[in-house]
């Protein structure tokens, strides 16, 4: 599997022989005016805001998933779970997605803004790769993000939703890394390649990805 980050909460998840997933395609305003042009078979939308629902960034006619439920498309099993119980005019519904790529489970938490209960984590099942918002404001802050990691116990954590215009890029990321006991100095990867489940680390590892141009 290859995991690529395009900024904010937008990822491409690609596994040979299976459908390619674009998660939370982002609009140009949140990328400094830069427009994404991506290719994928499936688009997941965690919530209905420009930073997460810019479907026009994905070429062709992909399958759009924008709500809770269970789906199977192109060999990928997808479970969408609504994370806020009473969304209304002051709160947009958020949906996290568990994406099963032939037994390798990736969880994209969207704009999760609370720590899930132990019961909710157990219902989610095993998560090998966790795509985790860490920027605070409308999502988890560093401390609560670290608490989610301790609850979910994934093999790999990839921080997201922290590089936003007007904010010193990396400040909130560094706060999260300190919560995880990692020094400020780290090597960011262009993309993450996972040959298979056997390649996963036994202890939770934080992987920081470089924002790609798309």
The 8 nearest C-alpha neighbors of each residue, nearest first, counted from 0:
[[1, 14, 193, 13, 192, 194, 2, 12],
 [0, 2, 192, 13, 191, 12, 193, 14],
 [3, 1, 12, 191, 190, 11, 192, 13],
 [2, 4, 190, 11, 10, 1, 5, 191],
 [5, 3, 10, 210, 6, 9, 211, 208],
 [6, 4, 211, 210, 9, 10, 213, 212],
 [5, 7, 210, 9, 4, 8, 162, 30],
 [6, 8, 160, 9, 159, 162, 161, 163],
 [9, 7, 160, 159, 23, 6, 10, 109],
 [8, 10, 23, 24, 22, 5, 6, 7],
 [11, 9, 4, 22, 3, 21, 5, 12],
 [10, 12, 21, 3, 20, 2, 13, 22],
 [13, 11, 2, 20, 19, 1, 10, 21],
 [12, 14, 19, 1, 0, 11, 20, 2],
 [13, 15, 0, 17, 16, 1, 19, 12],
 [16, 14, 17, 13, 0, 18, 19, 1],
 [15, 17, 14, 18, 74, 73, 13, 19],
 [18, 16, 74, 14, 15, 73, 19, 75],
 [17, 19, 73, 40, 75, 20, 74, 72],
 [20, 18, 13, 39, 40, 12, 41, 17],
 [21, 19, 41, 12, 39, 11, 42, 40],
 [22, 20, 11, 42, 10, 39, 41, 43],
 [21, 23, 43, 10, 9, 42, 24, 20],
 [22, 24, 51, 9, 44, 8, 52, 43],
 [25, 23, 9, 53, 51, 52, 22, 54],
 [24, 26, 50, 51, 53, 9, 23, 52],
 [27, 25, 53, 50, 49, 28, 29, 24],
 [26, 28, 32, 34, 33, 30, 29, 31],
 [29, 27, 32, 30, 31, 26, 33, 50],
 [28, 30, 27, 31, 26, 50, 163, 164],
 [31, 29, 27, 33, 28, 32, 26, 6],
 [30, 32, 33, 28, 29, 27, 164, 34],
 [31, 33, 27, 28, 30, 34, 29, 26],
 [34, 32, 27, 30, 31, 35, 28, 212],
 [35, 33, 27, 32, 36, 26, 56, 30],
 [34, 36, 213, 56, 37, 33, 212, 27],
 [37, 35, 56, 213, 57, 34, 58, 38],
 [36, 38, 57, 56, 58, 35, 213, 39],
 [39, 37, 58, 57, 36, 40, 59, 21],
 [38, 40, 19, 20, 41, 21, 61, 57],
 [39, 41, 61, 19, 18, 20, 62, 42],
 [42, 40, 62, 20, 61, 39, 63, 21],
 [41, 43, 21, 63, 22, 20, 62, 64],
 [42, 44, 64, 22, 65, 23, 63, 21],
 [45, 43, 65, 23, 52, 46, 51, 64],
 [44, 46, 94, 109, 93, 95, 23, 65],
 [47, 45, 93, 44, 48, 92, 51, 94],
 [46, 48, 52, 51, 49, 91, 45, 44],
 [47, 49, 50, 51, 52, 46, 91, 53],
 [50, 48, 51, 52, 26, 53, 25, 47],
 [51, 49, 25, 26, 48, 52, 29, 53],
 [50, 52, 23, 25, 24, 49, 48, 44],
 [53, 51, 49, 54, 44, 24, 47, 48],
 [54, 52, 24, 26, 25, 55, 49, 56],
 [53, 55, 56, 52, 57, 24, 42, 25],
 [56, 54, 57, 53, 58, 24, 36, 52],
 [55, 57, 36, 35, 54, 53, 37, 58],
 [58, 56, 37, 55, 38, 54, 36, 39],
 [59, 57, 38, 37, 56, 60, 36, 55],
 [60, 58, 61, 57, 38, 39, 40, 55],
 [59, 61, 62, 58, 40, 57, 63, 39],
 [62, 60, 40, 41, 59, 63, 42, 39],
 [61, 63, 41, 42, 40, 64, 60, 72],
 [62, 64, 42, 41, 43, 61, 65, 44],
 [65, 63, 43, 66, 42, 44, 62, 41],
 [66, 64, 44, 43, 45, 63, 67, 46],
 [65, 67, 64, 79, 94, 68, 45, 81],
 [68, 66, 79, 80, 81, 94, 78, 69],
 [67, 69, 79, 78, 66, 70, 80, 77],
 [68, 70, 78, 77, 79, 71, 67, 76],
 [69, 71, 77, 76, 78, 72, 68, 75],
 [70, 72, 76, 75, 77, 74, 73, 69],
 [73, 71, 75, 74, 70, 76, 18, 41],
 [72, 74, 18, 75, 17, 71, 40, 19],
 [73, 75, 17, 72, 71, 18, 76, 100],
 [74, 76, 100, 72, 73, 71, 99, 77],
 [77, 75, 71, 99, 70, 98, 74, 72],
 [78, 76, 98, 70, 97, 69, 71, 99],
 [77, 79, 69, 97, 96, 68, 70, 80],
 [78, 80, 67, 96, 68, 95, 94, 66],
 [81, 79, 67, 94, 95, 82, 96, 78],
 [80, 82, 94, 93, 67, 83, 95, 79],
 [83, 81, 93, 94, 80, 84, 95, 111],
 [84, 82, 85, 81, 86, 92, 93, 94],
 [83, 85, 86, 82, 81, 92, 93, 87],
 [84, 86, 83, 87, 92, 90, 91, 82],
 [87, 85, 90, 92, 91, 83, 84, 88],
 [88, 86, 90, 89, 85, 91, 92, 84],
 [87, 89, 90, 86, 91, 92, 85, 47],
 [90, 88, 87, 91, 86, 92, 85, 137],
 [89, 91, 86, 87, 88, 92, 85, 83],
 [92, 90, 86, 93, 87, 46, 89, 47],
 [91, 93, 86, 46, 83, 90, 94, 81],
 [92, 94, 46, 45, 81, 82, 91, 110],
 [95, 93, 81, 45, 80, 82, 79, 66],
 [96, 94, 108, 80, 109, 107, 79, 45],
 [97, 95, 79, 107, 78, 106, 98, 80],
 [96, 98, 106, 78, 77, 105, 99, 79],
 [99, 97, 77, 105, 104, 76, 96, 106],
 [98, 100, 104, 76, 103, 102, 75, 101],
 [101, 99, 103, 75, 102, 104, 98, 76],
 [102, 100, 103, 99, 75, 74, 104, 76],
 [103, 101, 100, 99, 104, 196, 195, 98],
 [102, 104, 100, 99, 101, 196, 127, 105],
 [105, 103, 99, 126, 127, 98, 102, 100],
 [104, 106, 128, 98, 97, 129, 126, 127],
 [105, 107, 97, 129, 96, 130, 108, 98],
 [108, 106, 130, 96, 95, 109, 129, 97],
 [109, 107, 95, 111, 131, 106, 110, 130],
 [108, 110, 45, 95, 111, 107, 94, 93],
 [111, 109, 138, 112, 108, 93, 132, 137],
 [110, 112, 138, 109, 108, 113, 139, 93],
 [113, 111, 138, 139, 110, 137, 114, 135],
 [114, 112, 111, 115, 139, 143, 138, 82],
 [113, 115, 147, 143, 116, 112, 146, 144],
 [116, 114, 119, 113, 120, 117, 147, 118],
 [115, 117, 119, 118, 120, 114, 150, 121],
 [116, 118, 120, 119, 121, 115, 150, 122],
 [119, 117, 121, 116, 120, 122, 115, 123],
 [118, 120, 122, 116, 117, 121, 115, 123],
 [119, 121, 117, 123, 122, 118, 151, 116],
 [120, 122, 118, 124, 123, 119, 117, 125],
 [123, 121, 119, 120, 124, 118, 117, 125],
 [124, 122, 120, 121, 119, 125, 97, 126],
 [123, 125, 121, 122, 126, 120, 151, 119],
 [124, 126, 127, 123, 104, 153, 151, 121],
 [127, 125, 104, 153, 128, 105, 106, 124],
 [126, 128, 153, 154, 104, 105, 155, 103],
 [129, 127, 105, 155, 126, 153, 156, 154],
 [128, 130, 156, 106, 131, 105, 157, 155],
 [131, 129, 107, 157, 106, 158, 156, 108],
 [130, 132, 158, 159, 129, 108, 157, 133],
 [133, 131, 159, 160, 158, 139, 134, 138],
 [134, 132, 140, 141, 139, 144, 135, 161],
 [135, 133, 161, 171, 140, 160, 132, 139],
 [140, 134, 136, 139, 138, 133, 137, 141],
 [135, 137, 138, 134, 140, 139, 112, 133],
 [138, 136, 135, 112, 110, 139, 111, 134],
 [139, 137, 112, 135, 110, 111, 136, 132],
 [140, 138, 112, 135, 133, 144, 143, 132],
 [135, 139, 141, 133, 134, 143, 142, 144],
 [140, 142, 175, 144, 133, 143, 174, 145],
 [141, 143, 145, 144, 140, 178, 146, 175],
 [142, 144, 146, 145, 140, 141, 139, 147],
 [145, 143, 141, 147, 146, 142, 139, 133],
 [144, 146, 148, 142, 143, 147, 141, 178],
 [145, 147, 143, 149, 144, 148, 150, 142],
 [148, 146, 150, 144, 145, 149, 114, 151],
 [149, 147, 145, 151, 146, 150, 152, 144],
 [150, 148, 146, 152, 147, 151, 145, 153],
 [149, 151, 147, 148, 152, 146, 117, 120],
 [150, 152, 148, 153, 149, 147, 120, 126],
 [153, 151, 149, 148, 150, 154, 203, 126],
 [154, 152, 127, 126, 155, 151, 128, 203],
 [153, 155, 203, 127, 200, 128, 204, 202],
 [156, 154, 128, 204, 153, 203, 205, 129],
 [157, 155, 205, 129, 128, 206, 130, 204],
 [156, 158, 130, 206, 207, 205, 131, 129],
 [159, 157, 131, 132, 130, 133, 156, 207],
 [160, 158, 132, 8, 161, 131, 7, 133],
 [161, 159, 7, 132, 8, 134, 162, 133],
 [160, 162, 134, 159, 163, 133, 171, 172],
 [163, 161, 168, 160, 7, 169, 164, 6],
 [162, 164, 166, 161, 165, 29, 7, 168],
 [165, 163, 166, 29, 31, 162, 30, 168],
 [164, 166, 163, 167, 168, 162, 31, 29],
 [165, 167, 164, 168, 163, 162, 170, 169],
 [168, 166, 170, 169, 165, 162, 164, 163],
 [169, 167, 162, 170, 166, 163, 161, 171],
 [168, 170, 172, 171, 173, 167, 162, 161],
 [171, 169, 173, 172, 168, 167, 174, 166],
 [170, 172, 174, 173, 134, 169, 161, 175],
 [171, 173, 169, 175, 170, 174, 176, 161],
 [174, 172, 176, 170, 175, 171, 183, 169],
 [175, 173, 171, 177, 172, 176, 141, 178],
 [176, 174, 141, 178, 172, 173, 177, 179],
 [175, 177, 173, 179, 181, 178, 174, 172],
 [176, 178, 180, 174, 179, 181, 175, 173],
 [179, 177, 175, 176, 180, 145, 142, 174],
 [178, 180, 176, 177, 181, 175, 145, 205],
 [181, 179, 177, 178, 176, 182, 175, 183],
 [180, 182, 176, 177, 179, 183, 178, 184],
 [183, 181, 184, 177, 180, 176, 185, 173],
 [184, 182, 173, 185, 181, 176, 177, 174],
 [185, 183, 182, 186, 181, 173, 187, 176],
 [184, 186, 183, 187, 182, 207, 181, 206],
 [185, 187, 188, 184, 207, 206, 208, 209],
 [186, 188, 207, 208, 209, 185, 189, 206],
 [189, 187, 208, 190, 209, 207, 186, 191],
 [190, 188, 209, 208, 187, 191, 211, 3],
 [191, 189, 3, 188, 2, 208, 192, 1],
 [190, 192, 2, 1, 193, 3, 188, 189],
 [193, 191, 1, 0, 194, 190, 2, 195],
 [192, 194, 0, 195, 1, 198, 191, 199],
 [195, 193, 0, 198, 192, 196, 197, 1],
 [196, 194, 197, 193, 198, 0, 199, 103],
 [195, 197, 198, 199, 103, 194, 193, 102],
 [196, 198, 195, 199, 194, 200, 193, 201],
 [199, 197, 196, 195, 194, 193, 200, 201],
 [198, 200, 196, 197, 154, 201, 195, 193],
 [201, 199, 202, 154, 198, 203, 204, 155],
 [200, 202, 154, 199, 203, 204, 153, 198],
 [201, 203, 200, 154, 204, 155, 153, 152],
 [204, 202, 154, 155, 153, 201, 200, 205],
 [203, 205, 155, 156, 154, 202, 206, 200],
 [206, 204, 156, 155, 157, 207, 203, 158],
 [207, 205, 157, 156, 204, 208, 155, 187],
 [208, 206, 187, 157, 188, 158, 205, 209],
 [207, 209, 188, 187, 189, 190, 4, 210],
 [210, 208, 189, 187, 188, 211, 207, 4],
 [209, 211, 5, 6, 4, 208, 212, 189],
 [212, 210, 5, 213, 4, 209, 189, 6],
 [213, 211, 5, 210, 35, 33, 6, 34],
 [212, 35, 211, 36, 37, 5, 34, 210]]
